Amino acid sequence: MTDKIALAGTVGNDPIHTINSQGLVITKFRLVTHERRFDEKQQVWIDKQTNWYQVSTFRELAAHVAASVVKGQDVIVLGKLSLSDWNNGTKSGTNVAVEADAVGH
């Protein structure tokens, strides 16, 4: 079973557009999401949690994303979620990635 996810967030970098040696068009970007709540006492919105995702797009979708998505833009991403642990000797963490089926703005 593949986990599907829908995210609404902000593009964290200008998308990186490449074509690999087999001719596959790939565009990647980072997406940031924030959990927010309204503090009625202070009358302000409070950011509670920030999550970062590595979004990968392929083929025709990759070409469209490269042509129309920029850093700072709010987007919706639908796709397959994957998690992978990493360790570089001094730090460790989890990479959260999405292979996008659709990107909208």
C-alpha positions as CSV (number, residue, x, y, z in Angstrom):
1,M,0.0,0.0,0.0
2,T,1.2,3.5,-0.9
3,D,0.4,6.3,1.5
4,K,-1.2,9.3,-0.3
5,I,-1.0,12.8,1.2
6,A,-2.5,16.2,0.4
7,L,-0.5,19.2,1.6
8,A,-1.1,23.0,1.5
9,G,2.0,25.0,2.1
10,T,4.6,27.4,0.8
11,V,7.4,26.7,-1.7
12,G,10.7,27.0,0.2
13,N,13.1,27.4,-2.7
14,D,13.0,28.0,-6.5
15,P,12.3,24.6,-8.1
16,I,15.3,22.8,-9.5
17,H,14.6,21.5,-13.0
18,T,16.8,18.7,-14.5
19,I,16.7,16.1,-17.2
20,N,18.5,12.8,-16.4
21,S,20.6,10.7,-18.7
22,Q,17.5,8.7,-19.8
23,G,15.7,11.9,-20.8
24,L,13.3,11.9,-17.7
25,V,12.2,15.5,-16.8
26,I,12.5,16.1,-13.1
27,T,11.6,19.1,-11.0
28,K,12.1,19.2,-7.2
29,F,11.4,21.8,-4.5
30,R,11.0,22.1,-0.8
31,L,7.6,22.7,0.7
32,V,7.0,24.1,4.2
33,T,3.7,23.7,6.2
34,H,2.8,25.3,9.4
35,E,0.3,24.2,12.0
36,R,-1.3,27.4,13.4
37,R,-3.9,28.3,16.0
38,F,-5.6,31.5,17.0
39,D,-4.8,32.8,20.5
40,E,-8.0,34.6,21.5
41,K,-6.4,36.2,24.5
42,Q,-3.6,37.8,22.5
43,Q,-5.7,38.1,19.3
44,V,-2.9,36.7,17.2
45,W,-2.1,33.6,15.1
46,I,0.5,31.4,16.7
47,D,2.7,29.0,14.6
48,K,2.9,25.7,16.5
49,Q,4.7,23.2,14.3
50,T,6.7,23.6,11.0
51,N,7.2,20.6,8.7
52,W,9.4,20.4,5.6
53,Y,8.9,18.1,2.6
54,Q,11.1,17.3,-0.4
55,V,8.6,17.3,-3.4
56,S,9.6,15.6,-6.6
57,T,7.7,15.9,-9.9
58,F,8.3,14.0,-13.1
59,R,7.6,14.2,-16.9
60,E,4.9,16.7,-18.0
61,L,4.1,17.8,-14.4
62,A,7.8,18.6,-13.9
63,A,7.8,20.8,-16.9
64,H,4.7,22.7,-15.7
65,V,6.1,23.1,-12.2
66,A,9.4,24.4,-13.5
67,A,7.5,27.0,-15.7
68,S,5.0,28.2,-13.1
69,V,6.1,27.6,-9.5
70,V,8.4,30.0,-7.6
71,K,9.8,30.4,-4.1
72,G,7.3,31.9,-1.6
73,Q,4.3,30.8,-3.6
74,D,1.4,29.0,-1.8
75,V,0.6,25.6,-3.4
76,I,-1.3,22.4,-2.9
77,V,0.5,19.1,-3.5
78,L,-1.1,15.7,-3.8
79,G,1.1,12.6,-4.0
80,K,2.8,9.6,-2.5
81,L,4.5,10.0,0.9
82,S,7.8,8.3,1.7
83,L,10.0,8.5,4.8
84,S,13.7,7.6,5.1
85,D,16.0,7.9,8.1
86,W,19.5,9.4,7.6
87,N,22.6,9.7,9.8
88,N,25.8,11.6,8.9
89,G,27.8,10.6,11.9
90,T,27.0,13.6,14.0
91,K,23.3,14.2,13.3
92,S,20.4,12.0,12.4
93,G,16.9,12.6,11.2
94,T,14.1,11.6,8.9
95,N,13.7,12.8,5.3
96,V,10.0,13.3,4.4
97,A,9.4,13.2,0.7
98,V,6.5,13.4,-1.7
99,E,6.3,12.1,-5.2
100,A,3.7,14.5,-6.6
101,D,0.8,13.4,-8.7
102,A,-0.6,17.0,-8.8
103,V,0.6,20.5,-7.9
104,G,-1.8,23.5,-7.9
105,H,-1.6,27.2,-7.1
